[in-house]
Amino acid sequence: MTSMDLNGKTILITGGTGSFGKKFTEIVLSRYQPRKLIIFSRDELKQHDMRRQFPDTGQSVMRYFIGDVRDRDRLYRAFDGVDVVIHAAALKQVPASEYNPLEAIKTNILGAANVIDAAIDRNVKKVIALSTDKAANPVNLYGATKLCSDKLFVSANNYSGGHVTRFSVVRYGNVIGSRGSVIPHFLKVKETGVLPITDRRMTRFWITLEQGVEFVLASIQRMHGGEIFVPKIPSMNIVDLAKAIAPECRTELVGIRPGEKLHEVMIPEDDARHTFDCDGYFTILPEFSNLETQEHWKRGGKGCPDGFCYSSATNERWLSVDELREMIRRTADE
């Protein structure tokens, strides 16, 4: 995948102390020489820990801003002189969002609106917002807030006016080993000899943090504005994951949790008519994209047929138990 040249650029990551932000920082610093790499987040302890992970050797490009995407004025200050924004800040835990719905709305929806306004008014060139498979045909509040956020970022291209700012979205599936992932939970409880399984039929899309960062970097390069980029990634079955982590354990069915799906979808059927199948990824165009953008993606891919649905249950590629075990091992070694 071809990535945008970030040498000499000022980059800001909202929610930058999270799993994605730290891996993004690691890869960018190893590959480019940005002018500044700004971590924007609200947790001073996590920023302190990140300073230790990426120590200042005297000429560090790292900058740390304490702030919340709910605070519009703080975003305006942080975005001054920024070229590229990666919007990764969100309230992501499904149960917490169900119990505290207004808090999820304030961060995931109103925070997205603040990021958009600040980016346009500060003439940020490119903004990539991170989405989730739960935003496609959402069944829980977290997914609904992220769907709304996606719509805001796609539509933002229509009212940026004469400003240079362009917005796109990256949507991918479950990240191996990220906070809230089932893997740390399985590793913790395997000592009991029993792994809790919600449903033996359950499937999920699977991606590593590094793959997610690489896809975002490639999407920054290829974006025109208004696209939702979806990588082609493998599926896994929850029973296979349990075998990969603890083959000696027996499994116990506990039932699907509230707000949880049996299978995940990243491209619903209703989006198929304006989705292009490209090399290694899909591009979902907005309902009202301009002719130039449509022609560009027609040259770069082929239209998906009516009724197409990109689901973890009907995926063409599946991870075996051995492949899952190797991915988990590599993630643990990083």
ROBANU-642386 format. One line per field, with one value per residue (C-alpha): x, y, z; residue number from 1. Coordinates in pm, 1 decimal, m for minus. Layout:
<rs>
east: [X ...]
north: [Y ...]
up: [Z ...]
seba: [NUM ...]
</rs>
This chain:
<rs>
east: [0.0 127.5 127.5 119.6 459.9 434.9 783.7 765.2 393.3 221.9 m4.3 m253.5 m424.3 m733.8 m751.9 m382.2 m297.2 m513.6 m394.7 m420.7 m252.0 50.6 98.2 43.1 307.0 553.5 518.0 519.9 831.1 1013.7 928.4 896.1 1028.7 716.2 744.0 523.3 322.3 58.6 m115.4 m451.9 m626.7 m786.4 m588.5 m268.9 m148.5 m170.3 15.6 282.9 315.9 338.7 617.9 814.2 745.0 862.8 1127.1 1250.9 1609.1 1650.2 1486.5 1156.0 869.6 618.7 372.8 107.2 m218.1 m454.2 m801.9 m1139.5 m1312.3 m1618.6 m1425.4 m1455.0 m1225.4 m947.0 m967.7 m934.6 m613.6 m474.8 m551.0 m359.1 m101.2 m197.7 m185.6 m341.7 m584.0 m655.0 m974.8 m951.4 m1116.6 m1439.9 m1630.2 m1607.6 m1734.9 m2080.5 m2214.0 m2085.7 m2253.0 m2583.3 m2572.4 m2448.1 m2608.6 m2575.8 m2204.5 m2152.4 m2351.8 m2151.5 m1817.3 m1891.6 m2137.5 m2097.8 m1723.6 m1712.1 m1896.1 m1639.8 m1350.9 m1510.2 m1565.1 m1215.4 m1054.5 m1236.2 m1176.5 m808.3 m756.1 m642.3 m580.3 m693.1 m900.4 m943.0 m1200.3 m1180.8 m1508.5 m1612.5 m1799.6 m2063.9 m2160.9 m2306.0 m2666.5 m2612.8 m2795.2 m2645.0 m2597.0 m2222.1 m2274.0 m2549.8 m2327.9 m2046.2 m2284.8 m2394.1 m2028.3 m1953.3 m2240.8 m2111.6 m1759.1 m1881.8 m2119.8 m1853.3 m1701.9 m2018.3 m1990.2 m1617.2 m1673.2 m1356.9 m1145.9 m896.3 m1014.3 m1122.0 m1274.3 m1289.2 m1359.8 m1184.4 m1401.7 m1253.1 m1328.7 m1211.6 m849.2 m641.7 m535.1 m687.0 m842.7 m1180.8 m1084.4 m1196.3 m835.4 m717.7 m1034.5 m973.1 m609.2 m720.8 m986.7 m818.4 m660.4 m1009.8 m1017.4 m1336.3 m1375.4 m1714.6 m1852.7 m2147.6 m2259.2 m2070.4 m2184.9 m2044.3 m1800.9 m1596.5 m1368.5 m1010.5 m724.5 m398.3 m313.1 m26.7 m254.4 m503.3 m235.9 m103.3 m453.7 m510.2 m179.1 m273.3 m621.0 m474.2 m291.3 m583.7 m870.3 m1048.8 m1305.6 m1631.4 m1518.5 m1557.3 m1266.2 m1311.0 m1016.1 m1056.7 m968.2 m1028.5 m1300.7 m1268.7 m1503.9 m1519.7 m1475.1 m1157.5 m1028.3 m1089.7 m900.0 m611.7 m578.0 m648.5 m704.6 m694.3 m1000.1 m1360.6 m1609.1 m1931.2 m2216.6 m2322.7 m2546.3 m2514.0 m2481.3 m2723.0 m2633.5 m2417.8 m2448.8 m2404.9 m2209.2 m2056.7 m2123.8 m1897.1 m2086.5 m2466.9 m2668.1 m2812.5 m2462.3 m2368.0 m2493.5 m2235.6 m1949.1 m1640.6 m1436.6 m1071.2 m740.3 m737.5 m1019.5 m1367.6 m1461.7 m1810.6 m1895.8 m2149.4 m2502.4 m2436.8 m2074.6 m1957.2 m1895.3 m1517.1 m1498.8 m1726.6 m1514.7 m1195.8 m1322.2 m1469.2 m1116.5 m970.8 m1220.2 m1540.5 m1887.5 m2029.2 m2342.3 m2683.8 m2742.1 m2373.1 m2304.0 m1962.4 m2029.8 m1801.2 m2033.4 m1996.1 m1636.6 m1412.2 m1113.3 m1109.9 m837.4 m746.6 m670.7 m297.2 m316.2 m503.6 m249.0 39.9 m129.4 m190.0 171.5 307.2 80.9 194.8 562.3 518.1]
north: [0.0 346.0 591.6 969.2 1132.1 1272.5 1421.3 1781.8 1755.0 1839.5 1550.7 1539.0 1230.8 1275.8 1001.7 958.2 769.1 471.9 149.0 288.6 618.9 450.8 210.2 495.0 702.5 412.8 348.6 715.6 796.1 493.6 583.4 961.0 1285.6 1486.9 1847.1 1770.4 1474.2 1597.7 1366.6 1515.4 1337.9 1401.7 1162.7 1312.9 979.3 807.9 1099.7 1065.1 693.4 771.8 1024.8 743.7 512.9 780.6 970.2 1316.8 1285.2 1660.1 1716.7 1537.2 1611.6 1485.6 1730.7 1654.0 1848.1 1781.9 1828.7 1676.6 1667.1 1800.0 2125.8 2315.4 2601.5 2364.2 2191.3 2527.4 2593.2 2241.2 2238.5 2559.1 2481.4 2112.3 1941.0 1600.4 1494.1 1133.1 1129.4 825.1 964.4 788.3 622.1 263.0 24.1 m103.4 m163.5 174.8 350.3 173.0 278.6 633.9 718.1 1096.5 1069.3 857.9 1109.2 1404.6 1245.7 1040.8 1274.3 1625.3 1572.0 1473.5 1793.7 1994.8 1822.5 1904.2 2273.6 2317.9 2140.1 2354.3 2684.6 2603.9 2487.3 2135.7 1964.3 1608.8 1444.5 1067.4 951.3 598.4 409.0 55.9 m238.6 m168.3 147.2 m64.6 m160.4 m71.9 m260.1 m74.1 289.4 286.9 169.3 426.4 711.7 599.3 574.2 931.3 1035.4 871.1 1062.8 1389.0 1339.1 1236.5 1535.9 1776.2 1783.6 1956.2 2256.4 2311.4 2581.0 2740.6 2578.6 2307.5 2054.9 1710.8 1439.4 1061.3 762.4 430.7 142.2 m186.6 m476.8 m604.0 m530.2 m811.6 m738.2 m388.6 m273.5 m441.2 m724.8 m1078.0 m1202.8 m1043.8 m1177.4 m1531.8 m1517.1 m1404.5 m1670.1 m1967.7 m2059.6 m2163.5 m2428.7 m2282.5 m2020.8 m1845.6 m1855.5 m1635.4 m1842.7 m2109.9 m1956.6 m1612.1 m1464.8 m1146.0 m960.0 m961.4 m715.1 m634.3 m286.5 m261.1 m352.4 m90.3 180.6 82.2 100.3 446.7 571.0 438.1 592.9 937.0 910.4 784.5 994.6 1256.3 1339.1 1169.6 807.3 534.4 294.1 m69.7 m312.9 m669.2 m863.9 m1222.5 m1355.2 m1581.5 m1800.9 m1754.0 m2128.2 m2131.3 m1835.0 m2023.9 m2325.5 m2100.7 m1944.1 m2238.7 m2572.1 m2747.2 m2557.7 m2656.8 m2395.7 m2285.0 m2112.2 m1791.1 m1632.3 m1318.6 m999.9 m709.2 m497.6 m769.8 m920.3 m1280.2 m1164.0 m829.1 m632.9 m363.3 m291.4 m330.4 m427.1 m77.0 65.3 m182.0 37.3 306.9 82.0 2.3 m316.2 m209.8 m390.3 m500.2 m274.5 m137.9 227.1 340.4 669.8 915.1 913.5 1246.0 1230.8 1455.2 1321.0 1362.8 1145.4 882.0 863.7 834.9 531.5 372.7 374.6 238.2 m40.8 m211.5 m146.6 m400.5 m585.3 m507.0 m707.7 m731.2 m740.9 m758.2 m974.3 m1171.6 m1470.9 m1483.9 m1366.6 m1536.6 m1564.3 m1729.4 m1757.2 m2108.8 m2197.0 m2198.7 m1858.7 m1712.7 m1854.1 m1702.9 m1360.8 m1360.0 m1458.9 m1181.3 m926.0 m1032.1 m997.2 m637.5]
up: [0.0 m93.5 196.3 202.4 252.8 605.6 611.4 728.8 807.1 1134.9 1238.5 1524.6 1667.8 1884.4 2144.7 2071.3 2392.0 2290.5 2129.4 1777.1 1862.9 2017.3 1725.2 1475.4 1654.6 1657.7 1283.8 1176.3 1382.8 1240.5 879.8 849.9 988.9 1063.1 1174.8 1474.6 1597.9 1841.3 2088.0 2185.5 2474.0 2810.9 3034.2 3177.9 3319.4 2981.3 2825.2 3093.9 3014.4 2642.5 2703.8 2864.5 2569.9 2322.8 2523.9 2426.6 2305.6 2265.6 1929.2 1973.8 1735.6 1993.7 2146.4 2408.3 2439.4 2728.8 2589.5 2511.1 2172.1 2354.8 2407.8 2079.2 2185.2 2284.2 1945.0 1770.5 1961.2 1903.8 1527.1 1456.0 1185.2 1159.7 817.2 894.3 1169.8 1264.2 1469.9 1697.7 2012.8 2110.5 2390.6 2262.4 2527.6 2431.4 2787.2 2908.7 2615.6 2683.6 3048.7 2978.0 2641.7 2660.7 2737.6 2424.1 2219.5 2354.3 2267.2 1955.5 1779.3 1918.6 1950.7 1582.8 1491.6 1690.1 1511.2 1174.7 1255.2 1396.3 1099.2 843.1 1019.7 1083.4 722.3 810.9 477.1 548.0 821.7 857.5 1112.9 1253.1 1244.6 1338.6 1191.9 1456.7 1263.4 979.9 1058.1 1427.4 1701.6 1997.9 2092.6 2036.0 1677.2 1626.5 1746.7 1517.6 1221.5 1293.3 1320.5 983.8 823.7 969.9 835.1 489.9 469.0 599.5 250.1 127.0 354.6 378.3 114.1 m17.4 252.9 160.9 420.4 302.5 519.4 482.5 708.0 768.2 890.4 1003.9 1236.1 1573.0 1654.7 1804.9 2160.5 2183.1 2508.3 2552.3 2317.4 2404.8 2391.2 2720.5 2884.5 2757.7 2871.2 3214.8 3274.1 3106.6 3441.5 3552.4 3278.9 3127.5 2851.9 2824.0 2467.8 2373.4 2072.0 1877.4 1547.0 1627.9 1373.5 1362.6 1124.0 1252.1 1202.4 1380.2 1508.9 1261.0 971.0 1088.5 1097.5 754.6 610.8 759.4 618.0 273.4 300.8 375.3 43.6 m166.7 m25.2 m233.0 34.9 135.1 103.4 362.9 317.1 423.4 414.8 295.4 608.4 724.4 951.2 1252.0 1449.4 1827.3 1892.4 1681.4 1881.8 2206.0 2067.6 1961.9 2306.4 2535.0 2358.9 2696.6 2824.1 2783.4 2662.9 2828.7 2645.1 2819.0 2551.7 2341.8 2546.4 2502.6 2200.6 2047.0 1698.3 1592.1 1285.6 1191.7 873.3 732.0 409.3 427.9 118.8 88.2 36.7 m238.6 m523.7 m448.1 m334.7 m544.0 m513.0 m525.9 m483.5 m118.6 m2.6 m71.7 m118.2 m18.8 m188.8 m45.6 m186.5 m360.5 m475.3 m757.8 m1107.6 m1084.9 m771.7 m924.6 m1241.7 m1036.4 m844.5 m1157.2 m1298.0 m973.1 m907.0 m1014.3 m881.8 m639.6 m752.9 m607.0 m292.7 m207.7 166.2 328.2 632.9 863.0 811.1 431.4 399.9 144.0 379.3 721.5 981.8 1093.9 1455.6 1375.6 1203.8 1498.8 1741.6 1541.6 1519.4 1892.5 1959.2 1734.6 1899.4 2247.0 2140.3 2022.4]
seba: [1 2 3 4 5 6 7 8 9 10 11 12 13 14 15 16 17 18 19 20 21 22 23 24 25 26 27 28 29 30 31 32 33 34 35 36 37 38 39 40 41 42 43 44 45 46 47 48 49 50 51 52 53 54 55 56 57 58 59 60 61 62 63 64 65 66 67 68 69 70 71 72 73 74 75 76 77 78 79 80 81 82 83 84 85 86 87 88 89 90 91 92 93 94 95 96 97 98 99 100 101 102 103 104 105 106 107 108 109 110 111 112 113 114 115 116 117 118 119 120 121 122 123 124 125 126 127 128 129 130 131 132 133 134 135 136 137 138 139 140 141 142 143 144 145 146 147 148 149 150 151 152 153 154 155 156 157 158 159 160 161 162 163 164 165 166 167 168 169 170 171 172 173 174 175 176 177 178 179 180 181 182 183 184 185 186 187 188 189 190 191 192 193 194 195 196 197 198 199 200 201 202 203 204 205 206 207 208 209 210 211 212 213 214 215 216 217 218 219 220 221 222 223 224 225 226 227 228 229 230 231 232 233 234 235 236 237 238 239 240 241 242 243 244 245 246 247 248 249 250 251 252 253 254 255 256 257 258 259 260 261 262 263 264 265 266 267 268 269 270 271 272 273 274 275 276 277 278 279 280 281 282 283 284 285 286 287 288 289 290 291 292 293 294 295 296 297 298 299 300 301 302 303 304 305 306 307 308 309 310 311 312 313 314 315 316 317 318 319 320 321 322 323 324 325 326 327 328 329 330 331 332 333 334]
</rs>
